[in-house]
């Protein structure tokens, strides 16, 4: 529980050497105002941006960067052991790398290694640094150890740059960090990866997501369909809602239990024609459309009023199929200025280069803002908790490759969406 509920907690705020260090002052001030005992541990680089007297005045505690101060009380481990919560804001690319490697060359490093408290990091860096494979790998390592990540968000950066990499606002960091403390206390290090916390970078954005697989009936009890469970689309809808978006989720034959509890507007459909009608209506008001659903390219030309009997059909059954509307192509052709369209292409091609060429051909035909090439097969993609993707832009450039849980893939896709909106 928070101090507001009657419990004063000890919070260590680590500040690393990035331009966003000035915003860490707000994190310290907010925690103190909420009644917590705050100890600030800056790096030497952080003190180039924020003065030590300022941090001491706001935290109401002495501030040092050295492991050699207060040696008698073993300060280099005492802070970590006493902490109920550790927040690192900003967490630069260098800081994340040091944390992932377990380096302890300063007081912040030793504190992080000594603590058993929840750790929340608020990354801040240039977009290219955030997207670099080394940074992504370091974040994966930290999440696997139970570290929580809040942000970054899309916004103005140093110079004339803008994009994803801006540190979340102090109030959002504090709220997310205290929520972790309220719900988890000291973490179970064997509990698996910690999720990213909401960044707020889609606040006020209207997002339409499709999920699942359409079913095309040819009699009252049977249909032509696919194996999509809808989990990837649901993960995208959930993450978009957590980032502040107003989300409409069109679900094609998705288990209702998978959407239970989501703060989204769920609209179930069955066939491709039903999905097309629902998407056309909802897309008119959407700022972002993410077409994750596996929509059937064809449907039976005739739907029989009664169940077809095998004795009447003989040893073979022939179905005539007709083409369904291409919903993604319609969306791209009719999108309004500023609307972001994200398409998905499920491909069984095992060779990466060949799979990307298939994606390039598709985005050339239907130039969505982003095309997510989704590797599927008998044992991958559909009906699995994990996924692997390559993301292309209309020129055919691969702007992101990632694999992992469907929640992690959702976060990667929405990071790109937030950048595109900016």
N, C-alpha and C positions, 0 to 999 in steps of 0.2 A: 504493500500500500504506500501511497505518497504521504509526504509530511502534512498535506492538507487534511488527510484522514487521521492525523494524530501520531504519525510515526516519522521521526527525524532520521534520515538515512545519510550515510557517508558516501559522497560521490566524488570520484576523481575525474577531473576534466583534463585530458591530454590535448595539447595544442601543438600542431606541427607547422613547419615553415612554408606556408603558402599565403597568397594575398588574402584569402578568405579568413585568415587568422583574426582579422579585426571583428568579424561577425561572431567569433567565439566569446567575445565579451558579453554578448547578449545571452548566450547559453549559460555562462557563469551567473550573470545577474538574475536570470529567470529561476535557476535552481536555488539560489540564496533566498529570493523572494518567496519561494514555496516552502521555506523553512529547513532546507537541507544543509548539512555541513559539507562545504565544497573545498576541495584541495586541487589547486591547479598545478599541472606538471607540463610546462612548455619545453620544447626543444630549443636549442640555441638559435636555430633558424627562426622559430616563432617569435623570439624576442627582438628580431629585426623588424617585425611588423607591429608588435604590441609591447608596450613597456612593462617591465616587472612591477613598478609601483602601482600601475593601473590594476593589474591582476591581483595584487595583494589587497588593495583597497576594496575591490569588488567581492573577492572571496572571503575576506576577513581572516585570512590565514597566511602564514609565510609562504613564499614561493621560491623554489630553487630548481635548477636543472642538473645539479651535481649529485653523484652518488657518494661524494666525500663529505657532504654536510650531514650533521647529526649521525655520525658513524656509530656512536654508542647505542642508539636505538635501532640500528640496522634499518635506516630509513629506506634504503633501496629495495627492501622487500616489505617493510612495515606498511607502507601506503597501500600496496596491492592486497595485503592480507586483511587490512581493516575495511577496505572498500565494500560497499553493498552494490555499487554500480560504477563502471568505468565508461566514459564517453570520450571518444577521440574526434575532435572537430576543430579545424578541418583535418581529414586524413589524406595527405598527399599521396601520389603514386609511390614516392620513395618510402613513405611511412608504411603503406600497405605491404610493400616488398619486404621491409624490415620485419614487420609483424609476421608475415608468412614464413620468413626464414628463421624466426625466433631470435633475432639479434638483440643484444642487451648492452649496447654501447653507451647508453645514457639512462637517466632516471626513469624516463617514460618506458623504455624497453624493459628494464628490470621490473617495473611496476606491472606491466602487462604479463610478464612471465610468472610473477608471483601471485597474481590474483586468481581467485575462484569465482569472482563475481561475474554477472553478465557484462559483456563488452559490446558496445554499440559504436560503430564508426560512421562518420559522415564524410564520404569522399568529396574531394574538390580538385579539379585538374582540367587541363585542356581536353577537348573531345578526342583528339587523336591519341592522347595518353590513356584516356578512359577505355577506348576501344582496342588498345594494343593487346595482343595475345598474352603478354607477360602479366599485365594488370588483370586481365580476365582470369588467368590461371591463379594468381595470388588471391583474388576474391573467392574463387572456388575453394581454395585451400582454407581460407579463413571461415567461410560459411560452414564447411565440413567440420570445423572445430567448434562450432556453436556461436561464432561472432555474427551479430546482426548488422545489417547495412541499411542506412536510411539515405535516400537520394543516390546520386546527385540529381539535379533538376535541369531543365533547359532554361537558358537565359543568357544575359549579357555577361561576357567574361572580360579579361584584361584586353586592352587595346580595342580593336574593332571587331574582335571575335565574338561569336554567339553560338550556342549549341548546348548539348548535354555536357555537364561537367561543373556547373555552378553548385555550390554547397546549398543544401536545403536551408530554409529560414530557421533561426534559432528556436522559435516557438514550436516549429514542427519537429525539430530534433529532440527537444526536451519532452514533448508529448509522447513521441515514439519511444524514447529511452525509458521514461517512467512507466509506460505501458508494458514494456518487457519486464521491468522490475516487479510490477504489480502481479503479472501473470506467471512469472517463472521463478523469481528469486534467484538463488544460485543455480546455475545450469547443470543439467545432466550431460556430461561430455560424451556420452555414448548414444545420445538421442538422435543423432543424425544432423544433417545440414540445417542451419538456421535460415529462414527466408529473408529476403529483402523486406524492409519496412516501407510503408507507403511514402512516396516522395512528393505527392501533391502536384506533379507537373502536368496533369490532365484536368486540373480543377476547372469546372465550368465547361468542359468539352463534352459534346454529345457523341457517343460512340455506339455504332451498330456492329454487332458481331453475329456471325452465323456459325452453327456448330452441329456436328452429327452427320448422318448420311441419309439421303432421301431414299424412299421406297416407292417403286413404280408398280402398282398392282396390275395383274392381268386377270384375276378373279377375286371373289370376296375374301379369300384366305391366303393367297400367295402373291408374291411380288418379286421384282428384280431389284436388288439392292447392293449394298457394300458393307464393309466391316467397320466403318468409322464409329467410334464410341462417343465422340463429341468432347472428349476430355481436353484436347488442345484448345478448342474454342472456348470452353468453359474457363480454362485457366487464363486465357486472354481477357475474357469478360471480368473475371474476379480481380485480376491485377489492374485493369482499367478503372474499375470501381474504387479500388483501394487508393489509386492515384488521384481520385477526386472526380472522375468522369461520371456523367449520367449515362447509364448503359442500357441498351436494348439488346436482348439476346434471343435470336431466332433459333430454336432447337428443332432439328429434324430427327425424330425417333430417338431421343436421348432419355435415358433412365432419369425419371424425375428426382430421384434421390441425389443425383450428382449436382443439381442446381439448388437443392434445399438450403436455405439460409443465406443465399447470395443476395446482395443489395442491388439487384438488377431487375429490369422488366423482362420477364421470360414469356416468349410467344411460341408455343409448340406448333409445328407443322408436320406434314407427312411426306408429300410428294414434291418433286422439283417445281411443278406448276404452283403449288401452294406456297412454297418457299419464295418463288419469284414474285408472287403477288404481295407477300408480307414485306419482302425487302424493298420493293418499289415504293411502298407506302412509307416505310420507316426511313429510307435513305433520303427522302426529301428534306428532312430536318436534321440529318446527321452531319457532324463535322468530319467524322472518320468512319469508314466502313471497312471491316476486316472480314473477308470472305473465307472463313476457315472450313466451312461445311464441305463435305464431299457430295457434290450435286451430280446426279445421274445425267450423262450426256444424252441418253435415249430413254424412251418409255414405250411400253406396248401400244401398238396402234389401236388395238381393241381391248376393252375391259369387259369381260364376260359377267353377266348378271348372276350366274351360278357357278359353283366349283366345277372345274373341268375334271371329268372322270378318265382315269388312265385306260380303262377298258374301251372307252369310246375313241381314245386317241391312238391306240396301238403302241408299237415299240418306240416311236419317236414323236416328239412334239415340236412343232415349228412355231416360233413367235415372230411376228413382224414388228420391228421397232421403228419409231420415228424420233427425230431429233427434238430434244428439249430446248427451250430458250437458253441462250448463253447469258446468264445473269451478270457475270463479271464484265463481259463486253458491253452490255447495256449500261452498267454503272459508269464505266470509263467514258463512254460516248456522251452520257448525259450529266456528268458531274458538273457542279457549279464551281466557280472560282474559289480556291482555297480549300475545297474538300479533298481529303486524303483517302485514296482507295488502296487497299492492300489485298492482293490476291494470293491464293495458295495453289500450288501445283504438286499433286502427289505423283511421284515418279518411282518406278521400280528399278530403273537403270542403276546397277551397282557401281559403275565407273564414274568417279566424280566429274571428270572433264566432260564426258558424254552427257551426264545429268545436267550440268550447267548449260550446255549447248541447248538442251531441250527447254530449259528455263528461258534462255535468251530468245529462242524462237517464239515462245508463248508471250513473253512481255513485248516482243516486237508486234505481235498481232493484237494484243490487248494491253496497251501501255499504262498499266496501273502505276501508282507512285512507287510501290514496292511489290515485288513478287517473292514469296517465300516458297522455295523449292523444298519439298518435304519428302525425305527418303522413306519409302514404305516397302513392305514385302510380307512374306509369310510370317516372319518373326520380328518385324520392325515397324514402327510408326503406328499403325492401327492397333487398337486394343492393348496398348502398352503404356506404361507409366513414363517411358523415356521417348525422346524424339531427337532427330538430327536434321538440321536445316542449312541451306545457303540462301541468302537474301540478295536479290538483284534489283537494280534500278533500271529505268527504261533504256539507258544506253548499253545495258548488258553487264555493267560493272558489278562484281560481287562485293557488297559493302559489309557483310557480316556472315560468319560461319560459326555455328555453335551446336553443341549437343548437350543433353542432360535431361533433367526432369521436364515435364511439360510446363511447369511453373517457371522454371529457369528460361525455357525457350520463349514463353510468353513475355517475360521481362525484357528479353533481348529485342523482341519485335516491337514492343511498346516504347523502348528507349529510342528506336529509330523513328517511330511515329511522332514522338514528342519533339525530336529534333526537326523532323519535316514540318511540323506545325510552326515551329519557331522561325 
